[in-house]
Amino acid sequence: MSVTVKKIQSTDMHAWDTYVYNHPDATLYHLSGWKNVIERTYGHKTYYLMAANSSKSKAQSSKKNRITANELSATRKDPLNSTSPINLINSTNPNNRDNPINPVVGILPLVHLKHFLFDNSLISIPFFDLGGILAHDVVVEKALFSEAIKLGQQLKVKSIELRHTQPLSWLNETNSINSTHSTNPSNSMNPVDPITYATKSHKVRMLLDLPESSEKLMKSFKSKLRSQIRKPIKEGLNAKIGGLELLDDFYNIFSVNMRNLGSPVHSRKLMQNVLEAFAGSARIVVVCKGEEPVACSMIAGFKDTLENPWASALREYSRLSPNMLLYWTMLEYACNNGYAHFDFGRSSPDEGTYKFKKQWGAKPETLYWHCISLNGHQVGEETSEKSRFKKAISYWQKMPVPVTKIIGPMIRKHIGL
């Protein structure tokens, strides 16, 4: 196969998303919509690389094995407006459908984070757990990887990070955080500095397989967990699901929680842009005590999985267990809207959030973050963010929330985690 790799244009969005929806290893964060979300929120430059089969004699996959955007959008209805099918692809150009293009055989979304105080890197993709290369085969994987290295050298980045659910086995067979290697992945590259890399596999995503109804899910829980779910309801808490109209409630809780954790908060624009870019599948969940919001989360669906990128709760209401109602509401929504899996998000094994998610029946799946150094330095072992920034965290926790809302996004935009 002869492969051509290019940076996508607006007219390539539909072809990109069609490939993503048809790839078995694709995730929500491979969709082209994130390109505009990140650019509009933080102004980072993005480089979305698309590989095409340059031989026109090679046909695309047979039509019967392809899933179109229309077929996917017709499979699930918006519970807030049952007459309107959810539009799962919101960043496509309808005029592109009839444009002749080479068959897409692979994609790699990359975002450039550059700041003199922080880092200079290409990440696929920052702020979320997943991303990386999607490809037809190893040949295409290597072509995209090679192009990413060349791009990184042109931009003079220090490193490239690819966040995978499945490792690039040809890159690093050991998959060990302590195994660092030197390589020249492509004979066509002549790097000034040796390329070193390591695969960090110290984090997991927590996935729960869902039954066909929320009733069956509730019955599958142990009696203790069912009692914990009922407790906030007995305490008078209630939950609601919506869109942009709940954004202020979400962001107020989210900002307080991030301040309490000692972490700079994301810009409100990020959540707004997500809701707008993925209007068919992104939702906000808010748990209230009377009229007062006390816990919140955001959810977004992709194929058969409902993702939960953010969740927060106010500490002063922890005795009422608002988190239990928050997560049950998300799980109930997932079951009742035909999702087969719920992704609780990233955790460190045996830590508090890991144990909380595990009690729901979620099972860990290892995340493989391939870290490639382009400046000749060895890729080091992961250092806890808390240990690195212990003093900064303690200062941040003392700042007024309104101040953190202003300063936080200026800092957070440069932190890829």
Buried (B, 14 or more C-beta within 10 A) or exposed (E): BEBBBEEBEBEBBBBBBBBBBBBEBBBBBBBBBBBBBBBBBBEBEBBBBBBBBBEEEEEBEEEEEEEBBEEBBEEBBBEEEEEEBBBBBBBBBEEBEEEEEBBBBBBBBBBBBBEEEEBBBBBBBBBBBBBBBBBBEEBBBBBBBBBBBBBBBEBEBBBBBBBBBEBBEEBBEEBEBEEBBEBEBBEEEEBEEBBBBBBBBEBBBBBBEBEEEBEEBBEEBEEEBBEBBBBBBEBEBBBBBBBBEBBEBBBBBBBBBBBBBBBBBBBBEBBBBBBBBBBBBBBBBBBBBEEEBBBBBBBBBBBEBBBBBBBBBBEEBEEBBBBBBBBBBBBBBBBBBBBBBBBBBBBEEEEEBBEBBBBBBBEBEBBBBBBBBBBEEEBEEBEEEEEEBEEEBEEBEEEEBEEBBEEBBEBBBBBBE
